[in-house]
């Protein structure tokens, strides 16, 4: 038995577990924006060592979900109107590029995958919010994953995650609930399957900007 390799494997697993848990807590607001993230408190919360927590926080800085505040300190990345508007601008610029490339490369297997992801998302909307969020991201990423542009797809996935905290703020609002999100998704899907890149990208941008306008009003209030 290779003891060194076994220990390294356990540390890697512990770091990955800490990373996933902390990431989810930041995205859902369980760790509020701007909150100082103390290693000792987090290791107790996660029932793990200080090293996996520190490494997980370092990984989350690369995701822009955590910020270093001094040589050894961390905090959950703050939120604000300017930050949200930058995320929205980037999404409305980069995702249409990827969607156009996906449509241009259109193939039967991509179309089938897209229809399947949309079906899973519709089914998940009848269950809990966590299931829907996973399926919702899978659908949006499936729109882009036929682009053949892995770096662009990775940036789009990261921007999606950065947007989640802001979108969660809008979920309970009355005017937000008046939207037919399912209809918006169906229209985007139909345009993509019709290989109508102009309509698909216009619908995708409109989908994001409707949420953006609502969130901007919420932050101003």
N, C-alpha and C positions, 0 to 999 in steps of 0.2 A: 504493500500500500504506500502510495506517495503522499506523505503527510502534508508536505508543503503545498502540493497541488490541491489537496482536499481543503486545506484552510483557505487558500486563495479562492477556490470555488464557492465556499460558504460566504466569504467576504463580498464576492461579486454578487451573489444572490441577495445578500442582505442590503447591499447598496441599491440594487435594482428594485427591491421591495420598498425601500425607503423612498426612492425616487418616485415610484408610481403612486404611493400613498400621499406624499407631500404635494405632488403635482395635482392630484385630484382635489385635495383640500384647498389649494390655491385657486383652482379653476371654479370650484363651487362656492368659494367665499368662506369656507370653514376656517381658513387662515386669511383674515381680512387684508386687503391691499394696504401696504405700508407697515404692516406689523413686523416688529423685530422678531427674528427667528433665532432663538437661543438653543445652542447645541444640547445643553443639559436637559432642557425641558422637552425637546423633541425626541431625544433618545429614550426618555421615560415614556413619552406618548407612544412611540413606535416599538418600544421594548427591544431595542437594538443598541449597538455600540456607537460611540461618538464618531468613529472613523467612517462608517457607512452613511451616517447623517451628513457629515461634512462633505463627503464625496457626492452625495445626492444633491445637496444644495449647490455645489459647484456645477453639476450637470444642469440644474435648473436655471443657473445664470446664463448658460448658453441658449436656453429656451426663452430667455428674457422674461421669465416668470419670477425670478429672484434677483435682487441686486445686492452687491457687496457695499457695505456702508463704512467699513474700515478694513484694516488688514485681516481681521478674523471674523468680523460680524456680517450678518446677512439680514435682509428684510424681504418680505413679499413685495413684489414690484407694485408701486402705486398705480392708481388709475386716474384718468383725467380727460377732459373734453378734447384737448389737443392731441393726446395720445390716441384716443379712440378715432378721431378724424384722420390721423395719419394711417392707422390700421385700415380704416375704411377705404381711403384713397388708394392704398397699395393693393388691397383686395380687388377693387374695381378696375385696377390697371393690369395686374398680373393674371388674375383668374380668366378674364376674357381671352388673353393671349393663349393660355393653356387650353381653354375650351375650344377655341378656333382650331388649334393644332390637333386636338382629339378628333374633332369633326372631320378635318381634312384627311386624317389617317383612318377614318371610319371603317370598321370591319365588323363582321357579324358577331364575333365573340365579344367585342366591346359593347355592342348594342344589347346582346343578351345579358351581359354582366350589369349593364346600366339598368335594364328593366328589373332584374332580380334585386339589385340594391334598392330600387324604388319600392318594390313590393315589400321587402323586409322593413323598410322605413315606415310604410303605411301600417303594417302589422304592429310594429313596435310602438306606434303612436297610441295604440289601444292599451299598452301596458304602462310601466312606470317611466319616469323622466330619464332615468339612467339608460335604460334600454333604447329609448328613442334617441338620446344624444349619440350613442355609439352608432346606431343605424343612420342617423342624420349625417354625421361626418362621413361615413362610408359612402353614402350617396353622392355627396358633394365632391369627394375625392375621386369617385368613379367617373364623374363628368370630365375630369382632367387627366386621368391616368392612361389615356391612349395617346397623349401628346408626344411621347418619346423624348420628354425633356425632364429628366429626373431631378435636376437641381431646381428648376422652376416649380415642379410639383412639391418638392420638400419645403420651399419657401411658402407656398400656398397653404400647405398643411400647418406650418408654424403660425401663419397669420390667422388661420381658422381657430387654432387653440387660443391665441391671444384675444380673439374676439369673444370667446365663450363667456368670460367673466362679465363683459359688458352686456351680452345678450341675456344673461341670467337676470340682470337688473330689470329688463323690460318684460320678462315673462308674465309678471303678475298684473301688469297695467291693463285697464279696461280697454283703452283704444288699441293696444297691441293685440288683445284677444279678438277684436273685431275683424282682424285680417283673416283671410282664408289662406293660411300657409300651405295647406295641402294643394289648393288650386295653383298657387304659384309654382310649387314643385312639379306638378303635372304639366304645366305649360312649358317649363324649362325642359323637361324630359321629352315632350312631344316635338319641340323645335330641334333638339339635339338628334332625335331619331329621324327627323325629316331632313337632316343635314342642312338646316337653315342656320348658318353660323351667325348672321346678323340678328335674327330674332332671338336665338338662344342667348347670345351675349347681352342683348338689350334686356331680356327678361331676368337674367342673372344679376345684372347691375341694379335693376329696379328692385329686385328681391332684397338686395343688401342695403340699398339706400332707404327703403321704407323703414327698416329697422334702425338705420343710422339716424334718420330724422327724429324718430321717436326717442331714441336714446339721448340725442343732443338736447331735446326739450327736457328730458328727465334730469340731466346733469345741470342744466341752467336753473331748473327749479330747486 
